[in-house]
Amino acid sequence: MQRALGCPRGAPQTHHPLPRPPSELGLSLRRLGQTLQDQLSALGPGTGSWVPPGATRDPRPPEEADVVVVGGGVVGWSVAYWLKALEARRHGMRVLVVERDPTYSQASTVLSAGGIRQQFSLPENIRMSRFSASFLRNINEHLGVLNEPPVDIQFQPSGYLFLASPQDADGLEATVKVQREEGVQVMLLSPTQLKEKFPWIDTEDVAVASYGLEDEGWFDPWTLLTALRRKAMSLGVLSCAGEVRAEDMMPPQGPDLLSARIKRVHVYMQDSLEYQPVTCAIVVNAAGAWAGELLEAAGLPEALCQPPLPIKPRKRYVFSWHCHDGPGLSCPFLIDTTGAYFRREGIGGNYLGGMSPPEEEEPDPSDLSVDHNYFQEQVWPRLARRVPAFSSLRPGSSWAGYYDHNSFDRNGVVGPHPRLPNLFVAAGFSGHGLQHGPAAGRAVAELVLKGQYETLDLSRLGWRRLVQGEPLMEALHEEQEAQHKVFGKGLLGVVTALGKS
């Protein structure tokens, strides 16, 4: 204490008398700490976990929680936020969020391109996007916290631009019809109209394009994540760093498997073999790319795990580059006929983009290393063919992130498990999780609290389609897979030409 106030080690205390005895100062600090703790406790259980600086915070989760949300990405924190926002009685429910990567260094949320679009072919995806767009537009009404700065997600309303080849034109036009029926503001552009609006585009092999006029663009994923987390914790949500690896069951009573329930989860602490059992009434699996792995590792009886949750991590690259003569401020989030995409990043001639590989060329997801040749050989040729200015660009940084890939139909699985009524899932969005997180979180919270969907009916995204073998495919995925194969045959000459430029 004396050294902190300026007295060097070993100096005689009589030469530098303190203004008050150390015991009195320590007592005052303890009183101040207790006062602050009491004030924060009055705000709710989440904020009441404050401890004075220098004290050790207990890293273990509580022994009991009403709801355990596994996964602290946008989807998980959205579920937690909506559970507390919609609860009938304030502080009536204890919600715990468990996240195994508290630094978010490998989190899908913060490593994404940050896009939001209305242009889907499934009504459920369109409705989730429309809900999320409204949520983001009024974000401070939802996520504002008293005495905290307002939330600014840095939304760039530049729209999405989808290009369709002649063989895909009818499909795109049919999709736009569905979107308009759902209230989406979207326009169709002929090649001539496309060239007039975006003169930097090479319209060769483009038969028609669709351009979103409202509620489309991109935003900062990290800001949304931290805003959801901050608001949820201000409402009393608890969080801990750890990994759920096992679950204890209440066995079924009699032949009815639906009477089986999860009674507790085992939360393993970071860098430790120790775990904390947490007794709970509800478990929400929002573990993203590891949602399928969570169920496999939970030690559940095999009969209760059928059908398996077909969600695995897929690695996706995001590349950035600089092009002085690029599209500029008029640049939308462009999805090419080949599946390559890009968008503007800031206002200084910077861009970022990438492309999902065909199924047979999926990269190893065991780490997040980046294959830079993938940009040189696959992404850049497609970009340069569509935007001639990109023939001369300067590559910048790059990174890799995870998709929670649903191999069944590449759409989210939302709702209760068919054989474990107190296990809910919100995962498998296959790249849509960030933009659909606010909507999916509300939907799951309504199921937990009210037993039914009220705002959005996502019944078709439930487990039933897995049981019945009836996939819900987005038309875009099927078109892109075909284009990968067609375009790949002509890449060699383009790559060679770019290498000489």
Backbone torsions as a table, in degrees:
resi	resn	phi	psi	omega
1	MET	NA	-42.1	-178.1
2	GLN	-66.3	-41.1	-179.4
3	ARG	-66.0	-35.7	179.4
4	ALA	-64.7	-26.8	179.7
5	LEU	-93.0	2.1	173.1
6	GLY	115.8	-1.4	-179.0
7	CYS	-87.9	116.4	-177.6
8	PRO	-65.7	156.5	179.4
9	ARG	-58.3	130.2	174.6
10	GLY	86.5	-5.8	-179.0
11	ALA	-71.1	141.8	179.5
12	PRO	-64.2	128.1	-177.6
13	GLN	-67.0	-26.4	-177.8
14	THR	-67.6	-23.0	180.0
15	HIS	-79.7	-20.0	-177.8
16	HIS	-133.9	73.5	-177.9
17	PRO	-64.8	140.4	177.5
18	LEU	-80.3	154.0	-178.1
19	PRO	-68.6	-22.9	177.5
20	ARG	-148.7	155.4	-179.7
21	PRO	-59.9	145.2	179.2
22	PRO	-55.2	-35.8	-178.1
23	SER	-65.6	-36.9	179.4
24	GLU	-69.5	-41.4	178.4
25	LEU	-64.3	-43.3	178.7
26	GLY	-61.7	-40.2	178.4
27	LEU	-63.5	-40.0	178.8
28	SER	-64.4	-41.5	178.5
29	LEU	-64.5	-39.0	178.7
30	ARG	-65.7	-39.3	177.6
31	ARG	-64.1	-41.4	178.9
32	LEU	-62.2	-44.2	179.0
33	GLY	-61.5	-41.8	179.7
34	GLN	-66.3	-38.3	178.5
35	THR	-62.3	-46.9	179.0
36	LEU	-63.1	-41.2	179.6
37	GLN	-63.5	-40.9	178.6
38	ASP	-64.2	-40.0	179.9
39	GLN	-65.9	-42.1	179.7
40	LEU	-69.8	-35.0	178.5
41	SER	-61.9	-32.9	-179.4
42	ALA	-67.0	-19.7	179.1
43	LEU	-79.4	-18.8	-179.8
44	GLY	142.7	166.1	-176.1
45	PRO	-63.7	-30.8	-177.6
46	GLY	-70.0	-48.7	-179.0
47	THR	-74.5	-20.8	-179.1
48	GLY	-73.6	-0.5	179.5
49	SER	-85.2	7.5	179.8
50	TRP	-62.6	141.7	174.1
51	VAL	-130.1	150.9	-178.9
52	PRO	-62.9	153.2	178.1
53	PRO	-56.5	140.1	179.3
54	GLY	94.7	-21.6	178.2
55	ALA	-81.1	157.2	-179.3
56	THR	-90.6	123.7	177.0
57	ARG	-84.0	132.8	179.2
58	ASP	-68.4	116.3	-177.0
59	PRO	-77.6	-7.6	-175.2
60	ARG	-78.8	147.8	175.3
61	PRO	-74.3	168.6	177.0
62	PRO	-68.6	160.6	179.8
63	GLU	-76.3	-19.3	-179.2
64	GLU	-139.0	145.7	173.4
65	ALA	-152.5	148.2	175.6
66	ASP	-71.8	-43.7	-179.7
67	VAL	-131.4	130.7	172.6
68	VAL	-110.0	118.7	176.8
69	VAL	-99.6	118.3	-179.2
70	VAL	-94.5	109.0	-178.5
71	GLY	118.9	118.7	-177.2
72	GLY	-108.9	37.2	170.8
73	GLY	-86.2	-166.7	-178.7
74	VAL	-60.1	-41.3	-179.0
75	VAL	-64.8	-47.4	-179.2
76	GLY	-62.0	-46.5	-179.9
77	TRP	-70.1	-28.5	174.9
78	SER	-66.0	-43.7	176.0
79	VAL	-57.4	-48.2	-178.5
80	ALA	-61.9	-43.5	180.0
81	TYR	-61.1	-48.3	-176.3
82	TRP	-68.3	-32.5	175.8
83	LEU	-58.7	-42.9	-179.4
84	LYS	-78.0	-34.6	-179.2
85	ALA	-69.4	-29.2	-175.6
86	LEU	-102.1	-4.1	-177.1
87	GLU	-63.0	144.7	-174.5
88	ALA	-68.9	-34.1	-177.4
89	ARG	-126.0	126.7	-177.9
90	ARG	-57.1	132.4	-179.2
91	HIS	63.3	21.7	179.8
92	GLY	-83.1	-8.9	-175.6
93	MET	-135.5	134.6	175.7
94	ARG	-97.9	117.4	-178.5
95	VAL	-114.1	131.6	179.5
96	LEU	-120.5	129.1	174.3
97	VAL	-106.3	126.4	180.0
98	VAL	-111.8	120.9	-179.6
99	GLU	-125.3	126.5	-176.1
100	ARG	-84.2	-13.8	179.7
101	ASP	-124.2	76.9	-174.3
102	PRO	-65.5	-18.2	176.1
103	THR	-82.4	-13.2	-178.5
104	TYR	58.0	28.1	-179.5
105	SER	-70.8	-22.2	178.5
106	GLN	-122.1	18.2	-175.3
107	ALA	-77.8	136.8	179.0
108	SER	-60.1	-37.3	-175.6
109	THR	-56.3	-54.3	-170.7
110	VAL	-83.5	-10.1	179.8
111	LEU	-101.0	8.1	-178.0
112	SER	-87.1	173.2	178.6
113	ALA	-82.8	-7.7	171.2
114	GLY	77.5	24.4	-176.5
115	GLY	-86.7	154.7	170.0
116	ILE	-138.8	131.9	-178.4
117	ARG	-140.2	157.3	175.1
118	GLN	-100.5	-12.5	-171.4
119	GLN	-83.1	80.6	171.5
120	PHE	-118.8	169.8	177.0
121	SER	-102.8	-20.4	177.7
122	LEU	-88.6	129.0	179.3
123	PRO	-55.0	-37.8	-179.1
124	GLU	-61.6	-42.3	179.4
125	ASN	-67.8	-38.6	177.3
126	ILE	-62.7	-44.0	-178.3
127	ARG	-67.1	-37.6	176.1
128	MET	-64.5	-40.5	178.7
129	SER	-64.5	-40.5	179.4
130	ARG	-65.8	-40.1	176.3
131	PHE	-62.9	-46.7	-177.9
132	SER	-64.7	-37.5	178.6
133	ALA	-62.1	-43.1	176.9
134	SER	-63.8	-40.5	178.7
135	PHE	-60.5	-45.7	-178.7
136	LEU	-69.0	-35.5	179.3
137	ARG	-63.5	-34.9	-179.1
138	ASN	-112.2	38.0	-168.5
139	ILE	-61.3	-34.1	-177.7
140	ASN	-74.5	-21.0	172.9
141	GLU	-69.7	-29.4	-179.7
142	HIS	-92.2	-46.4	-168.0
143	LEU	-112.5	5.1	176.0
144	GLY	-66.1	140.7	-179.9
145	VAL	-121.6	134.8	-177.9
146	LEU	-55.9	134.3	178.0
147	ASN	65.8	17.2	174.9
148	GLU	-115.4	153.2	179.1
149	PRO	-60.7	149.7	177.7
150	PRO	-64.4	155.2	-179.2
151	VAL	-83.3	130.0	176.1
152	ASP	-127.3	104.2	-177.4
153	ILE	-85.3	4.0	176.4
154	GLN	56.1	49.3	-178.2
155	PHE	-69.2	132.3	177.3
156	GLN	-111.4	102.4	-172.8
157	PRO	-83.7	59.4	-175.0
158	SER	-94.6	-2.3	175.8
159	GLY	78.9	165.8	172.1
160	TYR	-106.8	143.1	177.8
161	LEU	-125.4	111.9	178.3
162	PHE	-100.3	130.6	177.3
163	LEU	-106.8	137.4	-178.7
164	ALA	-124.0	137.0	175.5
165	SER	-77.2	169.8	-179.8
166	PRO	-55.3	-39.0	-178.2
167	GLN	-73.2	-16.7	-179.3
168	ASP	-107.4	1.5	-174.2
169	ALA	-62.7	-45.3	-179.3
170	ASP	-61.4	-39.4	179.1
171	GLY	-63.8	-42.0	179.3
172	LEU	-65.6	-41.7	179.5
173	GLU	-64.6	-37.5	176.8
174	ALA	-66.5	-37.4	178.4
175	THR	-65.4	-41.5	178.6
176	VAL	-62.8	-36.2	177.2
177	LYS	-60.8	-43.9	177.4
178	VAL	-61.8	-43.8	-178.9
179	GLN	-61.3	-43.5	180.0
180	ARG	-65.1	-36.6	176.6
181	GLU	-62.7	-26.2	178.1
182	GLU	-90.2	3.9	176.8
183	GLY	91.7	10.8	-179.3
184	VAL	-77.6	136.0	175.7
185	GLN	-89.5	102.9	-176.5
186	VAL	-143.4	145.5	-179.1
187	MET	-124.0	148.5	174.5
188	LEU	-96.3	138.7	-178.8
189	LEU	-122.8	131.1	171.1
190	SER	-74.8	167.3	177.2
191	PRO	-55.6	-38.3	179.1
192	THR	-66.0	-46.5	178.1
193	GLN	-64.0	-37.0	178.7
194	LEU	-62.3	-43.7	-179.1
195	LYS	-67.5	-35.4	178.3
196	GLU	-66.9	-39.1	-177.3
197	LYS	-79.9	-37.9	-179.0
198	PHE	-128.9	80.9	-173.9
199	PRO	-64.0	-13.3	-179.1
200	TRP	-83.2	-2.8	-178.6
201	ILE	-92.1	136.0	169.2
202	ASP	-86.1	115.3	-173.4
203	THR	-90.4	8.7	178.0
204	GLU	-58.5	135.9	179.6
205	ASP	68.6	9.1	175.3
206	VAL	-98.8	121.4	179.8
207	ALA	-93.4	-34.3	-178.7
208	VAL	-160.7	155.5	177.7
209	ALA	-135.4	152.3	174.4
210	SER	-120.4	135.5	-174.4
211	TYR	-128.9	122.1	179.1
212	GLY	-75.8	131.1	-175.1
213	LEU	-100.0	-11.3	-173.5
214	GLU	-153.8	143.6	172.7
215	ASP	60.8	32.7	175.4
216	GLU	-133.4	148.4	179.2
217	GLY	154.1	-137.8	179.5
218	TRP	-151.1	162.5	-176.3
219	PHE	-150.8	178.3	-177.3
220	ASP	-87.5	110.7	-177.3
221	PRO	-62.8	-37.6	-177.0
222	TRP	-63.3	-38.7	179.8
223	THR	-64.3	-41.7	178.0
224	LEU	-63.8	-43.8	-179.9
225	LEU	-60.5	-49.9	-177.7
226	THR	-67.2	-32.1	178.0
227	ALA	-68.3	-43.0	176.4
228	LEU	-61.6	-43.7	-177.9
229	ARG	-65.3	-45.2	-178.8
230	ARG	-61.9	-44.8	-178.2
231	LYS	-67.5	-43.4	-179.6
232	ALA	-60.5	-42.4	-179.8
233	MET	-69.4	-31.2	176.6
234	SER	-67.8	-23.5	177.4
235	LEU	-88.0	-2.4	175.6
236	GLY	111.5	3.1	178.9
237	VAL	-68.9	137.4	177.2
238	LEU	-97.9	155.7	177.8
239	SER	-143.2	155.2	175.0
240	CYS	-152.2	154.4	176.2
241	ALA	-92.6	120.9	-178.8
242	GLY	176.1	-177.9	-177.0
243	GLU	-133.9	127.9	176.7
244	VAL	-84.1	116.7	-176.5
245	ARG	-118.4	-12.0	-177.6
246	ALA	-152.2	157.4	179.2
247	GLU	-138.4	137.5	176.1
248	ASP	-94.0	141.4	-174.1
249	MET	-109.7	149.7	161.0
250	MET	-95.3	112.2	-173.7
251	PRO	-62.0	153.9	178.7
252	PRO	-63.7	145.0	177.6
253	GLN	-93.9	104.5	-178.1
254	GLY	86.6	-162.3	-174.6
255	PRO	-76.7	-11.2	-175.4
256	ASP	-80.9	107.7	-179.6
257	LEU	-65.5	-22.8	-177.4
258	LEU	-69.0	-9.9	177.7
259	SER	-83.9	-6.2	176.4
260	ALA	-72.6	145.5	-178.7
261	ARG	-145.3	154.0	171.1
262	ILE	-82.8	128.2	-179.7
263	LYS	-106.4	-22.3	174.5
264	ARG	-159.7	157.8	174.6
265	VAL	-117.0	153.0	177.2
266	HIS	-102.9	116.1	-179.9
267	VAL	-101.2	111.5	179.7
268	TYR	-86.0	131.6	-179.3
269	MET	-73.4	155.8	179.5
270	GLN	-64.0	137.8	176.5
271	ASP	52.4	40.8	-178.4
272	SER	-152.8	153.6	174.6
273	LEU	-90.3	-5.0	-179.0
274	GLU	-78.8	149.9	175.4
275	TYR	-139.5	157.7	178.6
276	GLN	-115.1	116.5	173.6
277	PRO	-72.0	134.2	179.4
278	VAL	-121.2	111.2	176.5
279	THR	-72.9	134.8	-174.8
280	CYS	-150.3	161.1	177.4
281	ALA	-96.5	-31.7	-175.9
282	ILE	-135.4	140.8	171.7
283	VAL	-122.2	131.4	175.6
284	VAL	-114.1	118.4	178.5
285	ASN	-88.8	98.4	175.9
286	ALA	-120.1	40.6	-172.7
287	ALA	-83.3	10.7	173.7
288	GLY	60.2	-126.2	-176.1
289	ALA	-62.6	-18.6	-177.8
290	TRP	-106.5	16.5	-179.3
291	ALA	-64.8	-41.1	177.6
292	GLY	-68.1	-41.0	178.5
293	GLU	-63.0	-34.4	179.8
294	LEU	-60.5	-45.9	-180.0
295	LEU	-67.8	-36.5	179.5
296	GLU	-65.7	-35.7	-175.7
297	ALA	-91.5	-1.1	-172.9
298	ALA	-80.3	-6.9	179.2
299	GLY	75.7	23.0	179.6
300	LEU	-77.1	147.5	176.0
301	PRO	-55.9	141.6	-175.5
302	GLU	-57.4	-36.6	-178.0
303	ALA	-63.5	-25.0	-179.2
304	LEU	-87.4	-7.5	-175.7
305	CYS	-104.7	20.1	-179.7
306	GLN	-110.4	132.2	-5.0
307	PRO	-74.7	155.9	178.4
308	PRO	-66.4	155.4	177.9
309	LEU	-82.1	111.7	-170.3
310	PRO	-83.7	52.9	-177.0
311	ILE	-116.0	123.4	179.9
312	LYS	-133.8	156.9	175.6
313	PRO	-74.2	135.9	172.0
314	ARG	-122.9	135.4	-178.1
315	LYS	-88.5	133.0	177.4
316	ARG	-128.0	137.8	179.6
317	TYR	-95.3	145.3	169.8
318	VAL	-124.8	125.8	-178.4
319	PHE	-114.8	146.5	174.7
320	SER	-120.5	154.5	179.4
321	TRP	-155.7	164.5	177.6
322	HIS	-116.0	135.0	176.4
323	CYS	-142.1	109.7	-174.8
324	HIS	-61.5	-37.1	-177.2
325	ASP	-101.5	25.5	-177.3
326	GLY	-73.1	-171.7	-175.7
327	PRO	-58.7	-29.8	178.3
328	GLY	79.3	-154.8	-171.9
329	LEU	-67.1	-19.9	-179.7
330	SER	-79.6	0.5	-173.3
331	CYS	-70.5	121.2	173.4
332	PRO	-88.2	-173.7	170.6
333	PHE	-86.3	101.6	-170.6
334	LEU	-96.0	130.0	174.0
335	ILE	-111.6	113.4	-174.8
336	ASP	-77.1	165.5	175.6
337	THR	-61.0	-24.1	-177.6
338	THR	-87.6	-7.8	-176.8
339	GLY	99.2	-13.5	175.3
340	ALA	-68.9	151.0	179.9
341	TYR	-139.5	158.3	171.1
342	PHE	-158.8	163.8	174.4
343	ARG	-150.5	164.6	175.0
344	ARG	-71.4	148.0	175.0
345	GLU	-127.6	98.9	-176.7
346	GLY	79.7	-157.9	-175.5
347	ILE	-124.5	12.9	-174.2
348	GLY	-105.9	27.3	179.8
349	GLY	80.5	20.8	179.1
350	ASN	-104.3	148.0	-176.9
351	TYR	-142.2	158.5	171.8
352	LEU	-140.2	154.6	-177.9
353	GLY	-175.5	-169.5	-178.5
354	GLY	174.0	-157.3	-179.5
355	MET	-171.2	140.6	174.4
356	SER	-80.0	133.9	-178.7
357	PRO	-77.8	162.3	173.1
358	PRO	-65.8	160.0	-173.7
359	GLU	-52.5	-41.7	-174.4
360	GLU	-76.8	-4.4	-178.8
361	GLU	-120.2	23.3	-179.9
362	GLU	-61.0	131.6	178.1
363	PRO	-73.8	159.9	179.3
364	ASP	-65.7	120.9	-177.5
365	PRO	-87.8	10.6	-175.5
366	SER	-70.0	-18.3	174.7
367	ASP	-147.1	177.2	-177.8
368	LEU	-109.2	32.0	174.7
369	SER	-68.8	154.4	-175.7
370	VAL	-109.4	131.5	173.8
371	ASP	-91.0	100.5	-176.7
372	HIS	-70.2	-23.5	176.0
373	ASN	-64.9	-25.1	179.4
374	TYR	-62.9	-37.7	176.3
375	PHE	-68.1	-47.2	-177.0
376	GLN	-63.1	-40.2	-170.4
377	GLU	-97.8	-24.4	-174.2
378	GLN	-118.0	-49.9	-173.5
379	VAL	-79.2	-51.4	-175.0
380	TRP	-58.0	-46.4	178.9
381	PRO	-56.8	-39.2	178.8
382	ARG	-67.3	-40.8	178.9
383	LEU	-65.6	-43.7	-177.5
384	ALA	-67.4	-33.1	177.5
385	ARG	-67.0	-37.6	-177.4
386	ARG	-82.5	-37.8	-179.5
387	VAL	-123.5	96.5	-175.9
388	PRO	-53.3	-31.3	179.4
389	ALA	-60.7	-26.2	-179.4
390	PHE	-75.5	-1.9	174.4
391	SER	-64.4	-24.1	177.7
392	SER	-123.7	99.8	-179.8
393	LEU	-141.0	164.4	178.6
394	ARG	-114.4	110.5	179.9
395	PRO	-59.7	145.1	178.9
396	GLY	-117.2	-140.0	-178.6
397	SER	-76.1	167.0	177.6
398	SER	-152.3	158.0	178.6
399	TRP	-154.9	170.1	178.4
400	ALA	-127.2	148.5	176.6
401	GLY	-141.2	177.2	-177.1
402	TYR	-107.1	138.0	164.7
403	TYR	-96.0	140.9	169.7
404	ASP	-87.3	84.8	-168.4
405	HIS	-79.6	119.1	174.2
406	ASN	-91.7	103.3	-174.5
407	SER	-69.7	-12.6	-179.3
408	PHE	-74.2	-50.3	179.9
409	ASP	-153.4	9.1	174.8
410	ARG	62.1	30.7	172.9
411	ASN	-128.5	159.6	-175.7
412	GLY	-63.3	149.7	171.5
413	VAL	-107.6	116.8	-173.7
414	VAL	-130.6	128.4	174.7
415	GLY	129.6	-174.7	-176.3
416	PRO	-75.5	150.3	174.4
417	HIS	-67.3	141.3	-175.8
418	PRO	-66.8	-20.3	-177.4
419	ARG	-121.8	-5.2	177.6
420	LEU	-127.2	92.3	-170.8
421	PRO	-65.0	-16.4	178.0
422	ASN	-102.7	16.7	173.6
423	LEU	-114.0	121.5	178.0
424	PHE	-114.3	150.5	-178.6
425	VAL	-125.6	141.0	171.0
426	ALA	-144.0	86.4	-174.2
427	ALA	-161.4	175.9	176.8
428	GLY	81.3	24.3	-175.8
429	PHE	-74.1	-10.1	172.1
430	SER	55.0	47.0	178.5
431	GLY	101.8	-6.6	179.8
432	HIS	-102.3	0.1	-171.7
433	GLY	-60.9	-40.0	-178.5
434	LEU	-63.0	-50.4	-175.7
435	GLN	-75.1	-26.0	-179.8
436	HIS	-97.6	-0.5	-178.1
437	GLY	-56.9	-49.7	179.8
438	PRO	-58.2	-39.3	-179.1
439	ALA	-73.3	-44.5	-179.8
440	ALA	-63.7	-37.9	178.6
441	GLY	-62.7	-42.4	178.4
442	ARG	-65.4	-41.7	-178.3
443	ALA	-61.1	-45.8	-179.8
444	VAL	-66.4	-40.9	178.7
445	ALA	-60.9	-38.8	177.9
446	GLU	-65.7	-39.6	177.1
447	LEU	-61.9	-43.1	-178.1
448	VAL	-67.1	-46.1	-172.3
449	LEU	-84.3	-33.5	-172.0
450	LYS	-121.0	-7.3	177.1
451	GLY	77.2	8.1	-179.6
452	GLN	-161.5	159.9	173.4
453	TYR	-76.2	139.3	177.3
454	GLU	-123.3	-45.1	-177.0
455	THR	-82.3	-48.1	179.8
456	LEU	-132.5	131.4	177.2
457	ASP	-90.6	103.8	-179.6
458	LEU	-107.1	28.1	-176.8
459	SER	-56.4	-38.3	-177.2
460	ARG	-69.1	-15.9	177.3
461	LEU	-90.5	7.1	-179.0
462	GLY	-79.9	-171.5	-175.8
463	TRP	-70.5	-19.3	-173.2
464	ARG	-56.7	-39.3	-178.7
465	ARG	-65.7	-28.4	175.8
466	LEU	-70.9	-42.0	179.8
467	VAL	-65.1	-42.1	-176.0
468	GLN	-87.4	-5.3	179.7
469	GLY	66.5	39.6	-177.9
470	GLU	-120.3	89.8	-177.3
471	PRO	-69.2	150.3	172.8
472	LEU	-111.3	96.6	-174.1
473	MET	-95.3	140.3	167.4
474	GLU	-76.9	135.0	-178.1
475	ALA	-60.6	-32.6	-176.8
476	LEU	-59.9	-39.6	-176.9
477	HIS	-62.2	-42.5	-178.1
478	GLU	-65.9	-39.5	179.9
479	GLU	-65.9	-41.8	-178.0
480	GLN	-66.1	-38.3	179.1
481	GLU	-60.8	-42.2	178.2
482	ALA	-64.9	-40.3	-178.2
483	GLN	-68.1	-33.9	175.8
484	HIS	-53.2	-46.5	-175.4
485	LYS	-69.9	-42.7	-177.5
486	VAL	-67.9	-48.8	-175.1
487	PHE	-69.0	-33.5	-177.1
488	GLY	-59.3	-27.1	-178.1
489	LYS	-68.4	-25.2	-177.3
490	GLY	-104.9	12.8	-173.8
491	LEU	-74.7	-33.6	-170.2
492	LEU	-56.8	-45.6	-178.9
493	GLY	-66.2	-36.5	179.4
494	VAL	-68.0	-43.5	178.5
495	VAL	-59.9	-42.6	-179.2
496	THR	-63.6	-42.3	179.7
497	ALA	-65.2	-41.0	179.0
498	LEU	-65.1	-36.8	-179.8
499	GLY	-64.4	-25.1	-179.7
500	LYS	-89.3	-14.5	-175.5
501	SER	-78.3	NA	NA
